Amino acid sequence: MNYCIANWKMNKTLSESIKFIEEFKKKDLENIKSKIILCPSFTSLKILETHLTGTKIELGSQNVHQKKKRCLHWRNIS
């Protein structure tokens, strides 16, 4: 199984997240061979879950950081 995981860090507000999800759901995702997992900010998880009901898009969570905005780091998962 291939995975496409998008970790948004702290770069989208709740309203920006909802707008992104609604546009992303319009894409034709029926023939992709990767599992899509979106990892928004923690404060957006519950409401985005309702927007993704009935789709093949899954939600994930992310770690936390002490900065208020734009935490950028990379972790290699092997």
CORPETA-V944422 format. One record per backbone hydrogen bond with DSSP energy under -1.0 kcal/mol. CO is the residue of the C=O (numbers start at 0). NH is the residue of the N-H. Records with the same first field share a line. If there is no record, write none. Layout:
CO->NH, NH
This chain:
1->34
3->36
5->38
7->10
12->16
13->17
14->18
15->19
16->20
17->21
18->22
19->23
20->24
22->25
23->26
26->28
34->3
35->57
36->5
37->59
38->7
40->43
41->44
43->47
44->48
45->49
46->50
47->51
51->54
57->37
